[in-house]
Amino acid sequence: MIISYMKVKKSELRRILAMNLKKQRNMLGLSQEKLAEMASLSWQTVNSIECQRTWLSDKTLENLAEALKIEAFQLLLPIEIVQPSAISPNEALRKLNKIKRFFDDSFNEILNMVKP
């Protein structure tokens, strides 16, 4: 599986970068202008990268990643790897209840150990 990701075409890599950049920027509630300011870039540069019109230098990649509070390599990973798949509300509730039961049991064990 990893090998197939290593054979990504340049155009596909540009698309992945654009999607990850936009997604991360939106998750942080940043406009292109604000991200550009934080990364010491022009908003036109951010726009050109997100619209897949231009590539970027390693320094620009580092600046963007730092501004987005992520590692630079994360902007280049296919979205399936970066983003976990969504689960249904019922599945989320089931998992939360399982975690709660675990901590309830652990808490009860601790209480039993400290009782005189």
ROTORTI-215938 format. One line per 2 residues: for each residue x, z, y of C-alpha. Coordinates in pm, 1 decimal. Each point is the difference from the previous one (the first is absolute). Layout:
# residues N
X Z Y ~ ...
This chain:
# residues 116
0.0 0.0 0.0 ~ 277.4 88.7 244.3
179.4 -326.6 -77.8 ~ -299.7 -204.1 116.0
8.2 180.5 335.8 ~ 365.2 -88.9 40.1
-87.5 -369.8 -15.2 ~ -231.4 9.8 300.7
12.9 -309.7 220.7 ~ 97.7 37.9 364.3
-350.0 -89.5 115.8 ~ -147.7 263.3 -232.7
244.6 261.1 125.6 ~ -98.3 -83.2 356.9
-368.1 45.0 -94.8 ~ 72.2 334.0 -169.9
193.0 124.5 302.3 ~ -277.5 -108.2 237.8
-271.5 168.5 -206.3 ~ 193.5 325.0 -43.8
97.3 14.8 366.3 ~ -356.6 -51.4 119.3
-145.6 241.6 -255.6 ~ 244.5 278.2 84.8
-43.2 -59.3 374.1 ~ -378.5 19.0 -33.3
19.4 312.7 -217.1 ~ 188.8 171.1 282.2
-246.4 -131.3 259.1 ~ 266.6 -193.4 188.6
-47.5 -318.8 196.2 ~ 262.3 -272.5 -25.7
106.5 93.2 351.4 ~ 46.0 370.0 -82.2
190.6 -75.8 -321.1 ~ 221.5 -244.2 188.3
75.1 265.6 261.7 ~ 83.0 258.7 -268.2
229.3 -246.8 -180.3 ~ 167.3 -128.7 319.1
-144.1 -348.0 -52.5 ~ -229.3 -231.6 191.1
-363.4 -16.1 -106.2 ~ 52.5 -373.9 -52.0
258.5 78.5 -269.4 ~ -238.2 232.4 -183.3
-277.2 -257.6 31.5 ~ 223.7 -280.3 -129.4
101.2 205.8 -304.2 ~ -360.4 99.1 -77.3
-112.5 -362.8 38.5 ~ 283.2 -114.1 -230.0
151.9 -227.0 264.6 ~ 340.2 163.0 -1.3
234.9 201.2 -214.0 ~ 190.0 305.5 118.6
349.7 140.7 1.7 ~ 99.3 304.4 -199.9
17.7 201.0 324.2 ~ -355.5 -102.0 93.9
-118.3 94.7 -349.0 ~ 164.1 341.2 34.8
-148.1 52.9 347.4 ~ -349.9 -86.8 -120.3
28.6 223.8 -306.1 ~ 124.8 290.6 210.0
-285.7 -42.7 247.2 ~ -248.3 -13.1 -290.7
161.2 305.3 -164.0 ~ 71.6 -176.3 -329.2
305.4 -135.0 -179.5 ~ 92.6 -359.1 86.7
-27.5 -120.3 -360.5 ~ -367.2 102.5 -7.1
-83.1 -278.7 244.3 ~ 132.0 -252.4 -251.7
-175.4 124.9 -313.2 ~ -302.9 -186.5 -128.4
-313.2 178.8 117.3 ~ -103.5 91.8 -357.8
308.5 220.1 -28.5 ~ -26.3 156.6 345.0
-369.4 78.2 -5.3 ~ -163.2 201.5 -277.2
-322.8 -139.8 -136.2 ~ -320.3 160.8 121.7
-201.0 219.6 -233.2 ~ -370.2 67.3 0.0
-137.2 315.4 163.8 ~ -105.0 127.8 -345.0
350.9 -50.3 -136.8 ~ 148.4 176.3 303.4
-237.7 294.3 -46.9 ~ 87.0 21.0 -370.2
372.6 10.7 79.3 ~ -45.9 260.1 274.2
-201.1 222.4 -235.0 ~ 273.4 -28.3 -262.7
260.9 109.2 256.8 ~ -224.1 287.1 113.7
-45.2 122.1 -360.7 ~ 377.3 -7.1 -50.2
61.4 211.6 308.8 ~ -286.9 236.9 -81.9
150.8 58.7 -346.1 ~ 347.7 49.4 145.6
-131.5 241.4 262.3 ~ -183.3 203.0 -265.7
318.5 20.3 -210.4 ~ 193.9 132.4 298.3
-269.0 259.8 72.8 ~ 10.7 116.6 -361.2
378.8 40.5 18.2 ~ -11.5 224.9 307.0
-290.0 220.7 -105.8 ~ 116.7 355.7 -81.0
